[in-house]
Amino acid sequence: MDILRIAILEFCRQRPNTSFCPSEVVRRMYPESWREFLPDIRQKAFEMYQEGEILITQKGKLLDKEALPVGPIRISKLK
């Protein structure tokens, strides 16, 4: 199990009724260099979404699991 996956799942546990931005996860993990990890956390979140572990939305709608998202996304726990 990798650290980014664990961190995303922990955020889901802490926020069971709300979504969050991937940047919130890496800002907490790497406050000085979070921007460097933003592509990594987005990629990990998308993989987890494709595997059915979490939900990812953009402008309130679920993403297509076949196309990498462009622009802001929100992560949330499966309901």
Backbone bond lengths (Angstrom), bond angles and torsions (degrees), N, CA, C in turn:
res aa  C-N    CA-C-N  psi(-1)  N-CA   C-N-CA  omega(-1)  CA-C   N-CA-C  phi
1 M - - - 1.454 - - 1.535 108.19 -
2 D 1.319 116.46 134.43 1.461 117.36 -177.00 1.529 112.04 -99.79
3 I 1.312 115.10 161.39 1.461 122.70 -172.75 1.534 112.71 -62.66
4 L 1.319 118.03 -37.82 1.463 119.97 -179.56 1.531 110.91 -67.39
5 R 1.307 116.63 -41.16 1.468 120.51 177.44 1.528 110.38 -62.05
6 I 1.309 116.33 -45.40 1.462 121.13 178.73 1.528 110.51 -59.70
7 A 1.326 116.22 -43.97 1.468 120.43 -178.76 1.529 111.43 -64.46
8 I 1.320 117.78 -41.52 1.470 121.28 178.38 1.524 109.99 -63.33
9 L 1.318 117.20 -45.37 1.465 120.67 179.49 1.526 111.48 -64.34
10 E 1.321 117.10 -35.55 1.467 120.57 177.63 1.529 110.70 -66.41
11 F 1.325 117.70 -41.70 1.462 120.42 175.68 1.527 110.38 -61.29
12 C 1.316 117.02 -41.33 1.472 120.56 177.22 1.523 110.83 -61.32
13 R 1.310 117.03 -39.87 1.455 121.00 178.73 1.532 110.87 -65.66
14 Q 1.333 115.96 -41.83 1.458 120.78 -178.67 1.525 112.75 -71.97
15 R 1.312 116.84 -26.31 1.461 121.74 -177.04 1.532 110.63 -126.73
16 P 1.309 117.27 66.85 1.464 119.76 -173.93 1.526 114.51 -67.77
17 N 1.324 117.94 -19.89 1.462 120.60 -175.63 1.520 114.23 -114.81
18 T 1.313 117.13 12.62 1.463 119.59 -179.00 1.530 110.08 -145.52
19 S 1.304 115.49 158.55 1.468 120.32 177.97 1.529 109.42 -94.37
20 F 1.318 115.18 168.61 1.459 120.13 179.32 1.521 109.60 -148.40
21 C 1.303 114.32 160.00 1.460 122.10 179.85 1.532 109.20 -85.94
22 P 1.322 118.19 142.41 1.464 119.77 177.05 1.531 112.62 -56.30
23 S 1.326 116.67 -30.94 1.465 119.02 -179.22 1.525 111.71 -63.84
24 E 1.326 118.06 -28.41 1.462 120.80 178.31 1.529 110.87 -61.90
25 V 1.317 115.82 -36.68 1.462 120.76 -179.09 1.524 110.13 -66.71
26 V 1.324 116.79 -52.49 1.465 118.81 -177.05 1.530 112.77 -73.10
27 R 1.312 118.31 -25.47 1.473 120.03 174.86 1.523 110.56 -64.00
28 R 1.333 115.89 -38.51 1.459 119.07 178.02 1.532 110.77 -71.21
29 M 1.317 116.83 -38.09 1.466 120.51 -177.35 1.520 112.70 -75.59
30 Y 1.329 115.94 -42.79 1.464 121.85 -173.43 1.529 109.56 -132.49
31 P 1.338 118.77 71.55 1.465 120.83 -172.59 1.528 115.27 -58.97
32 E 1.305 117.48 -29.51 1.466 120.12 -177.99 1.530 113.20 -86.58
33 S 1.319 116.86 -25.29 1.471 119.08 -173.69 1.531 112.04 -134.35
34 W 1.313 117.18 31.33 1.464 121.43 -174.10 1.516 113.33 -58.49
35 R 1.341 118.15 -33.46 1.474 120.52 -177.97 1.530 112.07 -61.42
36 E 1.315 116.07 -31.67 1.466 120.22 178.59 1.530 111.64 -63.45
37 F 1.320 116.46 -29.22 1.460 121.23 -174.90 1.520 113.46 -97.62
38 L 1.316 117.89 -2.97 1.462 120.62 -178.18 1.531 112.72 -59.90
39 P 1.334 119.53 -46.43 1.479 118.10 176.98 1.533 112.49 -59.94
40 D 1.327 116.92 -37.21 1.468 120.88 -179.33 1.531 111.52 -66.36
41 I 1.335 117.03 -44.04 1.466 119.49 -178.29 1.524 110.79 -69.38
42 R 1.323 116.78 -35.90 1.471 119.64 176.82 1.529 110.74 -65.07
43 Q 1.330 116.97 -41.65 1.464 121.34 178.89 1.523 110.67 -64.50
44 K 1.333 116.54 -45.34 1.465 120.18 179.96 1.531 110.25 -63.16
45 A 1.327 117.17 -42.99 1.462 120.59 179.35 1.526 110.48 -61.56
46 F 1.328 117.12 -42.09 1.458 120.02 -179.94 1.528 110.82 -64.46
47 E 1.320 117.64 -40.64 1.467 121.20 176.36 1.526 110.48 -60.74
48 M 1.327 116.02 -43.91 1.462 120.22 179.72 1.529 110.83 -65.03
49 Y 1.314 117.04 -36.00 1.464 121.87 177.00 1.529 110.12 -65.36
50 Q 1.318 116.73 -45.30 1.461 120.58 178.70 1.529 111.57 -61.63
51 E 1.333 116.49 -32.08 1.467 121.48 -179.52 1.532 112.47 -85.82
52 G 1.331 116.93 -1.55 1.456 120.86 177.14 1.514 115.42 80.49
53 E 1.333 117.87 21.93 1.462 120.90 -179.29 1.528 113.25 -88.90
54 I 1.315 117.03 -29.47 1.461 122.58 -177.40 1.528 108.80 -142.40
55 L 1.319 115.88 174.09 1.465 121.58 172.91 1.518 109.01 -110.42
56 I 1.321 116.22 146.11 1.465 121.50 172.87 1.515 107.83 -130.06
57 T 1.312 114.65 129.84 1.460 120.54 178.43 1.522 110.30 -123.12
58 Q 1.315 112.72 159.07 1.462 121.03 174.95 1.527 105.80 -141.26
59 K 1.325 115.38 120.99 1.472 121.20 -175.50 1.525 110.97 55.58
60 G 1.345 115.79 37.13 1.456 121.35 175.85 1.513 116.50 81.70
61 K 1.333 118.03 0.37 1.465 121.26 -178.45 1.519 110.13 -116.79
62 L 1.339 115.76 143.23 1.459 119.95 176.48 1.522 110.39 -61.14
63 L 1.321 115.16 143.42 1.467 120.49 178.58 1.514 111.66 -76.72
64 D 1.309 114.74 157.38 1.455 122.56 168.84 1.529 106.43 -71.77
65 K 1.306 117.67 127.53 1.467 120.82 -177.94 1.521 113.12 -73.14
66 E 1.306 117.48 -6.68 1.463 121.02 -177.93 1.518 113.97 -100.13
67 A 1.329 117.65 -9.31 1.465 119.89 -175.17 1.525 110.20 -126.71
68 L 1.326 116.16 124.51 1.459 120.18 176.65 1.521 109.90 -59.01
69 P 1.320 117.26 135.24 1.461 119.77 -177.90 1.520 112.48 -73.38
70 V 1.313 115.13 148.07 1.458 122.79 173.54 1.528 105.71 -117.78
71 G 1.302 117.11 129.40 1.453 120.52 -179.59 1.513 112.42 96.24
72 P 1.334 115.84 -174.52 1.461 121.06 -175.47 1.533 113.03 -64.21
73 I 1.319 115.20 140.00 1.464 121.62 175.79 1.522 108.83 -129.62
74 R 1.328 115.24 162.77 1.460 122.35 175.90 1.521 107.71 -127.79
75 I 1.325 115.64 140.78 1.461 123.14 179.58 1.529 107.43 -108.09
76 S 1.320 115.90 142.43 1.465 119.04 173.22 1.527 109.96 -149.20
77 K 1.326 113.37 163.57 1.450 122.06 179.43 1.524 109.62 -71.71
78 L 1.319 116.34 147.49 1.462 120.16 171.93 1.512 108.71 -62.73
79 K 1.307 116.60 141.37 1.479 120.02 -179.45 1.502 110.45 -95.29
